[in-house]
Every structure is written in structure tokens, then in C-alpha cells.
């Protein structure tokens, strides 16, 4: 007689922290997006590639641009009534420089970090 394995509970982490902040930095641009993990859809995003933002930025790839992207993303999140996000850092990303600028500007604008 073969005993079946126990049924696995649903992935509860998706529902405890449904909104995840992911950041991407290239040599030319800074982009950040918040993903709704249960449905795998983008809730909000901001990038220095956007035509409306490029004119207001001095350069599109430095720490000041990252801070501006974080501030704009926070405003867009608060418009959609998303008050808290969790942060997903890639293996090579540390809380320093551009990453710190995005996260601090989100926090300063009123978005709670989980």
C-alpha cells in the first residue's frame, strides 16, 4: 500500500505580502515596478525611459534619477490605494546607492515597507 504525500498548503506568502517592488538598473536607465504576486500583474511602474520624465531629469542613470523614480512610483502607488510593499532584491543588489535612493524615496513619500 502506497501512502500519498500530504497535501501542500497554498503558498500563503503570496497573500501575506501581495505587492513586491522590483528594481532594474542598466547603464542608461533606472526602472522600478510593483508586482501583484497572486495574479502576477504589474500594479504600477516608473522608469527614466518615460518621455515625460526624461526632460525633467539631468541624467537618466544616476542616484538622483533613482530617487525621482522612487518618488513618482510612490505617488502612483498611493493613487491606486497601495499603501505597503515588500522589497525583492536581486543577488547582486545591496541597500546602497541607487537601490537605497529608490527605497528611501518610497518610504519618505508614505509607502510602508514590509
Backbone as XML, in Angstrom:
<?xml version="1.0"?>
<chain id="A" units="angstrom">
  <residue number="1" name="UNK">
    <atom name="N" x="0.839" y="-1.166" z="0.000"/>
    <atom name="CA" x="0.000" y="0.000" z="0.000"/>
    <atom name="C" x="0.895" y="1.244" z="0.000"/>
  </residue>
  <residue number="2" name="UNK">
    <atom name="N" x="0.594" y="2.178" z="-0.874"/>
    <atom name="CA" x="1.369" y="3.405" z="-1.008"/>
    <atom name="C" x="0.629" y="4.529" z="-0.301"/>
  </residue>
  <residue number="3" name="UNK">
    <atom name="N" x="1.356" y="5.199" z="0.551"/>
    <atom name="CA" x="0.769" y="6.328" z="1.281"/>
    <atom name="C" x="1.040" y="7.599" z="0.465"/>
  </residue>
  <residue number="4" name="UNK">
    <atom name="N" x="-0.004" y="8.319" z="0.095"/>
    <atom name="CA" x="0.223" y="9.540" z="-0.693"/>
    <atom name="C" x="0.872" y="10.616" z="0.164"/>
  </residue>
  <residue number="5" name="UNK">
    <atom name="N" x="1.622" y="11.494" z="-0.465"/>
    <atom name="CA" x="2.235" y="12.578" z="0.305"/>
    <atom name="C" x="1.164" y="13.534" z="0.814"/>
  </residue>
  <residue number="6" name="UNK">
    <atom name="N" x="1.446" y="14.228" z="1.899"/>
    <atom name="CA" x="0.446" y="15.159" z="2.438"/>
    <atom name="C" x="0.188" y="16.305" z="1.459"/>
  </residue>
  <residue number="7" name="UNK">
    <atom name="N" x="-1.020" y="16.774" z="1.470"/>
    <atom name="CA" x="-1.373" y="17.896" z="0.602"/>
    <atom name="C" x="-0.650" y="19.146" z="1.071"/>
  </residue>
  <residue number="8" name="UNK">
    <atom name="N" x="-0.086" y="19.856" z="0.136"/>
    <atom name="CA" x="0.653" y="21.066" z="0.489"/>
    <atom name="C" x="-0.319" y="22.234" z="0.648"/>
  </residue>
  <residue number="9" name="UNK">
    <atom name="N" x="-0.084" y="23.054" z="1.654"/>
    <atom name="CA" x="-0.942" y="24.231" z="1.806"/>
    <atom name="C" x="-0.655" y="25.217" z="0.671"/>
  </residue>
  <residue number="10" name="UNK">
    <atom name="N" x="-1.610" y="26.068" z="0.369"/>
    <atom name="CA" x="-1.345" y="27.061" z="-0.684"/>
    <atom name="C" x="-0.218" y="27.993" z="-0.270"/>
  </residue>
  <residue number="11" name="UNK">
    <atom name="N" x="0.418" y="28.560" z="-1.248"/>
    <atom name="CA" x="1.546" y="29.460" z="-0.965"/>
    <atom name="C" x="1.018" y="30.713" z="-0.293"/>
  </residue>
  <residue number="12" name="UNK">
    <atom name="N" x="1.076" y="30.699" z="1.011"/>
    <atom name="CA" x="0.493" y="31.781" z="1.798"/>
    <atom name="C" x="1.304" y="33.068" z="1.712"/>
  </residue>
  <residue number="13" name="UNK">
    <atom name="N" x="2.577" y="32.956" z="1.344"/>
    <atom name="CA" x="3.410" y="34.157" z="1.278"/>
    <atom name="C" x="2.893" y="35.129" z="0.221"/>
  </residue>
  <residue number="14" name="UNK">
    <atom name="N" x="2.245" y="34.611" z="-0.826"/>
    <atom name="CA" x="1.697" y="35.490" z="-1.855"/>
    <atom name="C" x="0.603" y="36.382" z="-1.298"/>
  </residue>
  <residue number="15" name="UNK">
    <atom name="N" x="-0.092" y="35.909" z="-0.290"/>
    <atom name="CA" x="-1.194" y="36.676" z="0.255"/>
    <atom name="C" x="-0.779" y="37.527" z="1.456"/>
  </residue>
  <residue number="16" name="UNK">
    <atom name="N" x="0.324" y="37.163" z="2.099"/>
    <atom name="CA" x="0.813" y="37.981" z="3.206"/>
    <atom name="C" x="1.524" y="39.232" z="2.697"/>
  </residue>
  <residue number="17" name="UNK">
    <atom name="N" x="2.260" y="39.085" z="1.613"/>
    <atom name="CA" x="2.976" y="40.206" z="1.012"/>
    <atom name="C" x="2.622" y="40.257" z="-0.472"/>
  </residue>
  <residue number="18" name="UNK">
    <atom name="N" x="1.434" y="40.766" z="-0.788"/>
    <atom name="CA" x="0.990" y="40.662" z="-2.177"/>
    <atom name="C" x="1.693" y="41.590" z="-3.152"/>
  </residue>
  <residue number="19" name="UNK">
    <atom name="N" x="2.215" y="42.720" z="-2.695"/>
    <atom name="CA" x="2.848" y="43.669" z="-3.606"/>
    <atom name="C" x="4.357" y="43.662" z="-3.404"/>
  </residue>
  <residue number="20" name="UNK">
    <atom name="N" x="5.090" y="43.400" z="-4.475"/>
    <atom name="CA" x="6.540" y="43.248" z="-4.407"/>
    <atom name="C" x="7.196" y="44.299" z="-5.305"/>
  </residue>
  <residue number="21" name="UNK">
    <atom name="N" x="8.165" y="45.030" z="-4.752"/>
    <atom name="CA" x="8.923" y="46.022" z="-5.506"/>
    <atom name="C" x="10.135" y="45.360" z="-6.134"/>
  </residue>
  <residue number="22" name="UNK">
    <atom name="N" x="10.273" y="45.527" z="-7.458"/>
    <atom name="CA" x="11.447" y="45.018" z="-8.163"/>
    <atom name="C" x="12.074" y="46.175" z="-8.918"/>
  </residue>
  <residue number="23" name="UNK">
    <atom name="N" x="13.392" y="46.258" z="-8.847"/>
    <atom name="CA" x="14.120" y="47.348" z="-9.479"/>
    <atom name="C" x="15.092" y="46.800" z="-10.506"/>
  </residue>
  <residue number="24" name="UNK">
    <atom name="N" x="15.286" y="47.570" z="-11.569"/>
    <atom name="CA" x="16.220" y="47.172" z="-12.618"/>
    <atom name="C" x="17.041" y="48.386" z="-13.016"/>
  </residue>
  <residue number="25" name="UNK">
    <atom name="N" x="18.343" y="48.215" z="-13.046"/>
    <atom name="CA" x="19.255" y="49.298" z="-13.381"/>
    <atom name="C" x="20.115" y="48.878" z="-14.562"/>
  </residue>
  <residue number="26" name="UNK">
    <atom name="N" x="20.172" y="49.716" z="-15.581"/>
    <atom name="CA" x="21.063" y="49.484" z="-16.713"/>
    <atom name="C" x="22.083" y="50.619" z="-16.750"/>
  </residue>
  <residue number="27" name="UNK">
    <atom name="N" x="22.954" y="50.583" z="-17.745"/>
    <atom name="CA" x="23.941" y="51.650" z="-17.877"/>
    <atom name="C" x="23.307" y="52.962" z="-18.315"/>
  </residue>
  <residue number="28" name="UNK">
    <atom name="N" x="22.076" y="52.906" z="-18.854"/>
    <atom name="CA" x="21.416" y="54.115" z="-19.331"/>
    <atom name="C" x="20.197" y="54.514" z="-18.516"/>
  </residue>
  <residue number="29" name="UNK">
    <atom name="N" x="19.479" y="53.552" z="-17.937"/>
    <atom name="CA" x="18.179" y="53.854" z="-17.349"/>
    <atom name="C" x="17.990" y="53.206" z="-15.978"/>
  </residue>
  <residue number="30" name="UNK">
    <atom name="N" x="16.995" y="53.727" z="-15.260"/>
    <atom name="CA" x="16.565" y="53.193" z="-13.971"/>
    <atom name="C" x="15.082" y="52.884" z="-14.105"/>
  </residue>
  <residue number="31" name="UNK">
    <atom name="N" x="14.674" y="51.696" z="-13.664"/>
    <atom name="CA" x="13.246" y="51.388" z="-13.689"/>
    <atom name="C" x="12.877" y="50.611" z="-12.436"/>
  </residue>
  <residue number="32" name="UNK">
    <atom name="N" x="11.639" y="50.809" z="-12.001"/>
    <atom name="CA" x="11.122" y="50.106" z="-10.819"/>
    <atom name="C" x="9.662" y="49.786" z="-11.085"/>
  </residue>
  <residue number="33" name="UNK">
    <atom name="N" x="9.251" y="48.628" z="-10.620"/>
    <atom name="CA" x="7.856" y="48.236" z="-10.776"/>
    <atom name="C" x="7.386" y="47.478" z="-9.551"/>
  </residue>
  <residue number="34" name="UNK">
    <atom name="N" x="6.101" y="47.586" z="-9.290"/>
    <atom name="CA" x="5.482" y="46.865" z="-8.185"/>
    <atom name="C" x="4.574" y="45.819" z="-8.807"/>
  </residue>
  <residue number="35" name="UNK">
    <atom name="N" x="4.790" y="44.572" z="-8.410"/>
    <atom name="CA" x="4.064" y="43.444" z="-8.987"/>
    <atom name="C" x="3.110" y="42.879" z="-7.949"/>
  </residue>
  <residue number="36" name="UNK">
    <atom name="N" x="1.885" y="42.614" z="-8.369"/>
    <atom name="CA" x="0.902" y="41.954" z="-7.516"/>
    <atom name="C" x="1.138" y="40.456" z="-7.678"/>
  </residue>
  <residue number="37" name="UNK">
    <atom name="N" x="1.744" y="39.826" z="-6.683"/>
    <atom name="CA" x="2.223" y="38.457" z="-6.840"/>
    <atom name="C" x="1.130" y="37.395" z="-6.973"/>
  </residue>
  <residue number="38" name="UNK">
    <atom name="N" x="-0.043" y="37.485" z="-6.335"/>
    <atom name="CA" x="-1.040" y="36.435" z="-6.568"/>
    <atom name="C" x="-1.527" y="36.373" z="-8.014"/>
  </residue>
  <residue number="39" name="UNK">
    <atom name="N" x="-1.614" y="37.510" z="-8.680"/>
    <atom name="CA" x="-2.080" y="37.494" z="-10.064"/>
    <atom name="C" x="-0.957" y="37.686" z="-11.070"/>
  </residue>
  <residue number="40" name="UNK">
    <atom name="N" x="0.246" y="37.946" z="-10.602"/>
    <atom name="CA" x="1.428" y="38.144" z="-11.449"/>
    <atom name="C" x="1.219" y="39.259" z="-12.464"/>
  </residue>
  <residue number="41" name="UNK">
    <atom name="N" x="0.619" y="40.348" z="-12.021"/>
    <atom name="CA" x="0.426" y="41.505" z="-12.893"/>
    <atom name="C" x="1.170" y="42.703" z="-12.316"/>
  </residue>
  <residue number="42" name="UNK">
    <atom name="N" x="1.510" y="43.632" z="-13.167"/>
    <atom name="CA" x="2.202" y="44.845" z="-12.735"/>
    <atom name="C" x="1.172" y="45.823" z="-12.194"/>
  </residue>
  <residue number="43" name="UNK">
    <atom name="N" x="1.298" y="46.179" z="-10.935"/>
    <atom name="CA" x="0.367" y="47.117" z="-10.313"/>
    <atom name="C" x="0.722" y="48.550" z="-10.685"/>
  </residue>
  <residue number="44" name="UNK">
    <atom name="N" x="2.011" y="48.866" z="-10.697"/>
    <atom name="CA" x="2.448" y="50.209" z="-11.042"/>
    <atom name="C" x="3.924" y="50.150" z="-11.415"/>
  </residue>
  <residue number="45" name="UNK">
    <atom name="N" x="4.341" y="51.091" z="-12.256"/>
    <atom name="CA" x="5.748" y="51.123" z="-12.643"/>
    <atom name="C" x="6.172" y="52.547" z="-12.942"/>
  </residue>
  <residue number="46" name="UNK">
    <atom name="N" x="7.475" y="52.766" z="-12.895"/>
    <atom name="CA" x="8.064" y="54.055" z="-13.256"/>
    <atom name="C" x="9.453" y="53.783" z="-13.816"/>
  </residue>
  <residue number="47" name="UNK">
    <atom name="N" x="9.819" y="54.561" z="-14.820"/>
    <atom name="CA" x="11.106" y="54.359" z="-15.461"/>
    <atom name="C" x="11.651" y="55.694" z="-15.938"/>
  </residue>
  <residue number="48" name="UNK">
    <atom name="N" x="12.968" y="55.788" z="-16.015"/>
    <atom name="CA" x="13.565" y="57.004" z="-16.542"/>
    <atom name="C" x="13.529" y="57.022" z="-18.062"/>
  </residue>
  <residue number="49" name="UNK">
    <atom name="N" x="12.990" y="55.991" z="-18.686"/>
    <atom name="CA" x="12.808" y="55.954" z="-20.131"/>
    <atom name="C" x="11.544" y="56.689" z="-20.569"/>
  </residue>
  <residue number="50" name="UNK">
    <atom name="N" x="10.654" y="56.979" z="-19.640"/>
    <atom name="CA" x="9.404" y="57.644" z="-19.993"/>
    <atom name="C" x="9.703" y="59.029" z="-20.540"/>
  </residue>
  <residue number="51" name="UNK">
    <atom name="N" x="9.028" y="59.369" z="-21.608"/>
    <atom name="CA" x="9.316" y="60.622" z="-22.303"/>
    <atom name="C" x="9.045" y="61.843" z="-21.425"/>
  </residue>
  <residue number="52" name="UNK">
    <atom name="N" x="7.994" y="61.783" z="-20.618"/>
    <atom name="CA" x="7.663" y="62.918" z="-19.749"/>
    <atom name="C" x="8.718" y="63.121" z="-18.661"/>
  </residue>
  <residue number="53" name="UNK">
    <atom name="N" x="9.378" y="62.054" z="-18.238"/>
    <atom name="CA" x="10.376" y="62.165" z="-17.168"/>
    <atom name="C" x="11.757" y="62.542" z="-17.678"/>
  </residue>
  <residue number="54" name="UNK">
    <atom name="N" x="12.078" y="62.124" z="-18.896"/>
    <atom name="CA" x="13.422" y="62.379" z="-19.415"/>
    <atom name="C" x="13.765" y="63.866" z="-19.461"/>
  </residue>
  <residue number="55" name="UNK">
    <atom name="N" x="12.758" y="64.686" z="-19.765"/>
    <atom name="CA" x="13.039" y="66.116" z="-19.866"/>
    <atom name="C" x="13.319" y="66.745" z="-18.495"/>
  </residue>
  <residue number="56" name="UNK">
    <atom name="N" x="12.728" y="66.179" z="-17.441"/>
    <atom name="CA" x="12.924" y="66.760" z="-16.112"/>
    <atom name="C" x="14.162" y="66.212" z="-15.400"/>
  </residue>
  <residue number="57" name="UNK">
    <atom name="N" x="14.767" y="65.159" z="-15.921"/>
    <atom name="CA" x="15.958" y="64.572" z="-15.300"/>
    <atom name="C" x="17.224" y="65.107" z="-15.970"/>
  </residue>
  <residue number="58" name="UNK">
    <atom name="N" x="18.226" y="65.351" z="-15.154"/>
    <atom name="CA" x="19.507" y="65.786" z="-15.705"/>
    <atom name="C" x="20.178" y="64.626" z="-16.432"/>
  </residue>
  <residue number="59" name="UNK">
    <atom name="N" x="20.303" y="63.491" z="-15.748"/>
    <atom name="CA" x="20.747" y="62.254" z="-16.387"/>
    <atom name="C" x="19.748" y="61.165" z="-16.002"/>
  </residue>
  <residue number="60" name="UNK">
    <atom name="N" x="19.689" y="60.106" z="-16.785"/>
    <atom name="CA" x="18.683" y="59.067" z="-16.568"/>
    <atom name="C" x="19.231" y="57.850" z="-15.838"/>
  </residue>
  <residue number="61" name="UNK">
    <atom name="N" x="20.442" y="57.948" z="-15.301"/>
    <atom name="CA" x="21.017" y="56.742" z="-14.711"/>
    <atom name="C" x="21.681" y="56.915" z="-13.351"/>
  </residue>
  <residue number="62" name="UNK">
    <atom name="N" x="21.662" y="58.106" z="-12.774"/>
    <atom name="CA" x="22.377" y="58.314" z="-11.523"/>
    <atom name="C" x="21.461" y="58.164" z="-10.310"/>
  </residue>
  <residue number="63" name="UNK">
    <atom name="N" x="21.992" y="58.447" z="-9.138"/>
    <atom name="CA" x="21.260" y="58.284" z="-7.882"/>
    <atom name="C" x="20.094" y="59.271" z="-7.803"/>
  </residue>
  <residue number="64" name="UNK">
    <atom name="N" x="20.276" y="60.473" z="-8.325"/>
    <atom name="CA" x="19.191" y="61.456" z="-8.310"/>
    <atom name="C" x="18.015" y="60.987" z="-9.168"/>
  </residue>
  <residue number="65" name="UNK">
    <atom name="N" x="18.314" y="60.357" z="-10.299"/>
    <atom name="CA" x="17.251" y="59.806" z="-11.148"/>
    <atom name="C" x="16.536" y="58.670" z="-10.431"/>
  </residue>
  <residue number="66" name="UNK">
    <atom name="N" x="17.283" y="57.846" z="-9.702"/>
    <atom name="CA" x="16.674" y="56.741" z="-8.953"/>
    <atom name="C" x="15.754" y="57.280" z="-7.861"/>
  </residue>
  <residue number="67" name="UNK">
    <atom name="N" x="16.162" y="58.352" z="-7.195"/>
    <atom name="CA" x="15.309" y="58.943" z="-6.162"/>
    <atom name="C" x="14.033" y="59.513" z="-6.769"/>
  </residue>
  <residue number="68" name="UNK">
    <atom name="N" x="14.149" y="60.135" z="-7.921"/>
    <atom name="CA" x="12.975" y="60.694" z="-8.599"/>
    <atom name="C" x="12.025" y="59.574" z="-9.041"/>
  </residue>
  <residue number="69" name="UNK">
    <atom name="N" x="12.570" y="58.476" z="-9.525"/>
    <atom name="CA" x="11.749" y="57.329" z="-9.931"/>
    <atom name="C" x="11.015" y="56.766" z="-8.716"/>
  </residue>
  <residue number="70" name="UNK">
    <atom name="N" x="11.685" y="56.656" z="-7.584"/>
    <atom name="CA" x="11.038" y="56.174" z="-6.364"/>
    <atom name="C" x="9.909" y="57.081" z="-5.915"/>
  </residue>
  <residue number="71" name="UNK">
    <atom name="N" x="10.117" y="58.378" z="-6.020"/>
    <atom name="CA" x="9.080" y="59.340" z="-5.619"/>
    <atom name="C" x="7.862" y="59.246" z="-6.534"/>
  </residue>
  <residue number="72" name="UNK">
    <atom name="N" x="8.094" y="59.145" z="-7.829"/>
    <atom name="CA" x="6.985" y="59.044" z="-8.792"/>
    <atom name="C" x="6.249" y="57.728" z="-8.618"/>
  </residue>
  <residue number="73" name="UNK">
    <atom name="N" x="6.990" y="56.646" z="-8.383"/>
    <atom name="CA" x="6.352" y="55.346" z="-8.159"/>
    <atom name="C" x="5.503" y="55.380" z="-6.895"/>
  </residue>
  <residue number="74" name="UNK">
    <atom name="N" x="5.977" y="56.036" z="-5.854"/>
    <atom name="CA" x="5.209" y="56.143" z="-4.612"/>
    <atom name="C" x="3.911" y="56.909" z="-4.840"/>
  </residue>
  <residue number="75" name="UNK">
    <atom name="N" x="3.966" y="57.988" z="-5.609"/>
    <atom name="CA" x="2.752" y="58.737" z="-5.908"/>
    <atom name="C" x="1.752" y="57.893" z="-6.678"/>
  </residue>
  <residue number="76" name="UNK">
    <atom name="N" x="2.238" y="57.109" z="-7.630"/>
    <atom name="CA" x="1.351" y="56.247" z="-8.413"/>
    <atom name="C" x="0.751" y="55.136" z="-7.558"/>
  </residue>
  <residue number="77" name="UNK">
    <atom name="N" x="1.531" y="54.628" z="-6.610"/>
    <atom name="CA" x="1.013" y="53.589" z="-5.717"/>
    <atom name="C" x="-0.072" y="54.140" z="-4.808"/>
  </residue>
  <residue number="78" name="UNK">
    <atom name="N" x="0.160" y="55.326" z="-4.259"/>
    <atom name="CA" x="-0.827" y="55.910" z="-3.360"/>
    <atom name="C" x="-2.108" y="56.291" z="-4.094"/>
  </residue>
  <residue number="79" name="UNK">
    <atom name="N" x="-2.014" y="56.629" z="-5.378"/>
    <atom name="CA" x="-3.216" y="56.884" z="-6.176"/>
    <atom name="C" x="-4.057" y="55.623" z="-6.355"/>
  </residue>
  <residue number="80" name="UNK">
    <atom name="N" x="-3.373" y="54.465" z="-6.393"/>
    <atom name="CA" x="-4.080" y="53.187" z="-6.534"/>
    <atom name="C" x="-4.414" y="52.553" z="-5.188"/>
  </residue>
  <residue number="81" name="UNK">
    <atom name="N" x="-4.238" y="53.284" z="-4.093"/>
    <atom name="CA" x="-4.519" y="52.809" z="-2.726"/>
    <atom name="C" x="-3.676" y="51.605" z="-2.343"/>
  </residue>
  <residue number="82" name="UNK">
    <atom name="N" x="-2.440" y="51.579" z="-2.764"/>
    <atom name="CA" x="-1.486" y="50.550" z="-2.347"/>
    <atom name="C" x="-0.563" y="51.216" z="-1.338"/>
  </residue>
  <residue number="83" name="UNK">
    <atom name="N" x="-0.747" y="50.876" z="-0.077"/>
    <atom name="CA" x="-0.027" y="51.582" z="0.988"/>
    <atom name="C" x="1.221" y="50.860" z="1.469"/>
  </residue>
  <residue number="84" name="UNK">
    <atom name="N" x="1.391" y="49.576" z="1.110"/>
    <atom name="CA" x="2.539" y="48.812" z="1.612"/>
    <atom name="C" x="3.066" y="47.880" z="0.529"/>
  </residue>
  <residue number="85" name="UNK">
    <atom name="N" x="4.384" y="47.790" z="0.444"/>
    <atom name="CA" x="5.035" y="46.879" z="-0.498"/>
    <atom name="C" x="6.178" y="46.164" z="0.206"/>
  </residue>
  <residue number="86" name="UNK">
    <atom name="N" x="6.529" y="44.999" z="-0.298"/>
    <atom name="CA" x="7.737" y="44.336" z="0.172"/>
    <atom name="C" x="8.790" y="44.466" z="-0.919"/>
  </residue>
  <residue number="87" name="UNK">
    <atom name="N" x="10.030" y="44.299" z="-0.560"/>
    <atom name="CA" x="11.129" y="44.552" z="-1.485"/>
    <atom name="C" x="11.784" y="43.237" z="-1.870"/>
  </residue>
  <residue number="88" name="UNK">
    <atom name="N" x="12.024" y="43.075" z="-3.165"/>
    <atom name="CA" x="12.752" y="41.912" z="-3.661"/>
    <atom name="C" x="14.052" y="42.405" z="-4.272"/>
  </residue>
  <residue number="89" name="UNK">
    <atom name="N" x="15.164" y="42.083" z="-3.629"/>
    <atom name="CA" x="16.470" y="42.474" z="-4.145"/>
    <atom name="C" x="17.104" y="41.287" z="-4.850"/>
  </residue>
  <residue number="90" name="UNK">
    <atom name="N" x="17.724" y="41.559" z="-5.981"/>
    <atom name="CA" x="18.460" y="40.516" z="-6.678"/>
    <atom name="C" x="19.713" y="40.184" z="-5.887"/>
  </residue>
  <residue number="91" name="UNK">
    <atom name="N" x="20.369" y="39.137" z="-6.267"/>
    <atom name="CA" x="21.530" y="38.678" z="-5.517"/>
    <atom name="C" x="22.640" y="39.729" z="-5.465"/>
  </residue>
  <residue number="92" name="UNK">
    <atom name="N" x="22.826" y="40.463" z="-6.559"/>
    <atom name="CA" x="23.911" y="41.435" z="-6.596"/>
    <atom name="C" x="23.516" y="42.798" z="-6.050"/>
  </residue>
  <residue number="93" name="UNK">
    <atom name="N" x="22.232" y="42.999" z="-5.737"/>
    <atom name="CA" x="21.784" y="44.284" z="-5.227"/>
    <atom name="C" x="21.932" y="44.357" z="-3.714"/>
  </residue>
  <residue number="94" name="UNK">
    <atom name="N" x="22.456" y="45.480" z="-3.254"/>
    <atom name="CA" x="22.588" y="45.737" z="-1.830"/>
    <atom name="C" x="21.914" y="47.060" z="-1.525"/>
  </residue>
  <residue number="95" name="UNK">
    <atom name="N" x="21.608" y="47.303" z="-0.262"/>
    <atom name="CA" x="20.965" y="48.538" z="0.158"/>
    <atom name="C" x="22.005" y="49.647" z="0.156"/>
  </residue>
  <residue number="96" name="UNK">
    <atom name="N" x="22.309" y="50.137" z="-1.031"/>
    <atom name="CA" x="23.342" y="51.151" z="-1.200"/>
    <atom name="C" x="23.145" y="51.817" z="-2.553"/>
  </residue>
  <residue number="97" name="UNK">
    <atom name="N" x="23.446" y="53.084" z="-2.641"/>
    <atom name="CA" x="23.425" y="53.783" z="-3.919"/>
    <atom name="C" x="22.027" y="53.961" z="-4.487"/>
  </residue>
  <residue number="98" name="UNK">
    <atom name="N" x="21.815" y="53.488" z="-5.717"/>
    <atom name="CA" x="20.541" y="53.666" z="-6.401"/>
    <atom name="C" x="19.414" y="52.911" z="-5.708"/>
  </residue>
  <residue number="99" name="UNK">
    <atom name="N" x="19.706" y="51.712" z="-5.229"/>
    <atom name="CA" x="18.690" y="50.929" z="-4.521"/>
    <atom name="C" x="18.227" y="51.681" z="-3.278"/>
  </residue>
  <residue number="100" name="UNK">
    <atom name="N" x="19.168" y="52.219" z="-2.540"/>
    <atom name="CA" x="18.840" y="52.986" z="-1.335"/>
    <atom name="C" x="18.032" y="54.228" z="-1.688"/>
  </residue>
  <residue number="101" name="UNK">
    <atom name="N" x="18.358" y="54.880" z="-2.797"/>
    <atom name="CA" x="17.640" y="56.086" z="-3.203"/>
    <atom name="C" x="16.182" y="55.770" z="-3.529"/>
  </residue>
  <residue number="102" name="UNK">
    <atom name="N" x="15.932" y="54.680" z="-4.242"/>
    <atom name="CA" x="14.553" y="54.299" z="-4.581"/>
    <atom name="C" x="13.778" y="53.957" z="-3.321"/>
  </residue>
  <residue number="103" name="UNK">
    <atom name="N" x="14.353" y="53.142" z="-2.461"/>
    <atom name="CA" x="13.655" y="52.683" z="-1.257"/>
    <atom name="C" x="13.397" y="53.837" z="-0.295"/>
  </residue>
  <residue number="104" name="UNK">
    <atom name="N" x="14.379" y="54.699" z="-0.100"/>
    <atom name="CA" x="14.197" y="55.831" z="0.816"/>
    <atom name="C" x="13.153" y="56.822" z="0.306"/>
  </residue>
  <residue number="105" name="UNK">
    <atom name="N" x="13.115" y="57.043" z="-0.998"/>
    <atom name="CA" x="12.116" y="57.967" z="-1.520"/>
    <atom name="C" x="10.705" y="57.370" z="-1.447"/>
  </residue>
  <residue number="106" name="UNK">
    <atom name="N" x="10.595" y="56.055" z="-1.570"/>
    <atom name="CA" x="9.293" y="55.400" z="-1.352"/>
    <atom name="C" x="8.845" y="55.588" z="0.087"/>
  </residue>
  <residue number="107" name="UNK">
    <atom name="N" x="9.757" y="55.357" z="1.012"/>
    <atom name="CA" x="9.448" y="55.475" z="2.436"/>
    <atom name="C" x="9.094" y="56.923" z="2.800"/>
  </residue>
  <residue number="108" name="UNK">
    <atom name="N" x="9.844" y="57.877" z="2.259"/>
    <atom name="CA" x="9.578" y="59.286" z="2.563"/>
    <atom name="C" x="8.248" y="59.763" z="2.013"/>
  </residue>
  <residue number="109" name="UNK">
    <atom name="N" x="7.793" y="59.155" z="0.915"/>
    <atom name="CA" x="6.531" y="59.568" z="0.300"/>
    <atom name="C" x="5.314" y="58.947" z="0.989"/>
  </residue>
  <residue number="110" name="UNK">
    <atom name="N" x="5.531" y="58.033" z="1.929"/>
    <atom name="CA" x="4.416" y="57.496" z="2.692"/>
    <atom name="C" x="4.051" y="56.065" z="2.400"/>
  </residue>
  <residue number="111" name="UNK">
    <atom name="N" x="4.852" y="55.347" z="1.607"/>
    <atom name="CA" x="4.584" y="53.936" z="1.338"/>
    <atom name="C" x="5.274" y="53.124" z="2.420"/>
  </residue>
  <residue number="112" name="UNK">
    <atom name="N" x="4.537" y="52.226" z="3.050"/>
    <atom name="CA" x="5.091" y="51.390" z="4.116"/>
    <atom name="C" x="5.843" y="50.220" z="3.484"/>
  </residue>
  <residue number="113" name="UNK">
    <atom name="N" x="6.998" y="49.887" z="4.043"/>
    <atom name="CA" x="7.795" y="48.779" z="3.541"/>
    <atom name="C" x="7.652" y="47.590" z="4.473"/>
  </residue>
  <residue number="114" name="UNK">
    <atom name="N" x="7.357" y="46.430" z="3.901"/>
    <atom name="CA" x="7.183" y="45.218" z="4.702"/>
    <atom name="C" x="8.454" y="44.420" z="4.732"/>
  </residue>
</chain>
